[in-house]
Amino acid sequence: MTAANEPILLSQDRGQGIIHLTMNRPKAFNSLSSELMSAMQSVLDQARDNSSIRLIIIEGSGPGFSSGHDLREVTSFSTTKQRRHLMEQCSKLMLSVVHCPKPIIAKVHGVAAAAGCQLVASCDLAVSTDDAKFLTPGVNIGLFCSTPMVALSRNITRKHAMEMLLTGEAMDAPTAHRFGLINRHVSNDELDNTVMHFAKLIVSKSAYTVRIGKEAFYRQMDMNLNDAYEMASEVMVENMLAADAQEGMTAFIEKREPVWSDN
């Protein structure tokens, strides 16, 4: 639910190629309705090949980040086909976050629950307020958080993931940081500055190098050790031949700041 004439997804240009997306369903706790996921998918699809976009920030409006799927929408579906389509839509969105060549930062306040927690886990970096909460409460309503489990179990250890999934209890920000779900937790007043510090630091690097590095990171995660090293070696060889790598190494030797061409 949004105010009349307000878009369901807000987009702000923060400069330097940083795009700030705000999920705008505050009265519904930014639950991931099909409409909201479609809007986010569209932005990610457009950002993929848009060289003017270098990094994306995602946050929620109102009292929290996201409560997960819109249960009113879910319960309104009468067929398995409708429910399957919603799950496939959500999975596609989460995969798009991971596979987007542009780094994505979750900016979290309030609660990130179920698919909202899944979105945090899918982002490359996550920064929250000190009082933020993270949970996968599906087990409490008889619906195990199976899809959030996929992203969660790729961020934190098995025992910690199962603790969240089996108990449905909320995890506070210090625990989420200790478990590895988020990078930092800061005061409410410091949240935007901290996120923007990360964003500006990242966009100051070669966009080409960041792109191939992010892709290689996620590719090697699913490989055995030997295959991961083989793939990473090939990526480094390719990277060494790039103009930005030549410029970066030369600038280091000459003790000056590099001038990136982003290729």
Buried (B, 14 or more C-beta within 10 A) or exposed (E): EBEEEEEBBBEEEBEEBBBBBBBBBBEBBBBBBBEBBEBBBEBBEEBEEEEEBBBBBBBBBBEBBBBBBBBEBBEEBEEEEEEEEBBEBBBEBBBBBBEBBBBBBBBBBBBBBBBBBBBBBBBBBBBBBBEBBBBBBBBEEEEBBEBBBBBBBBBBEEEBBBBBBEBBEBBBBEBBBEBEBBBBBBEEEBBBEBBBEBBBEBBEBBBBBBBBBBBBEEBBEEEEEEEBEEBBEEBEEEBEEBEBBEBBEEBEEEEEEBEBEBE
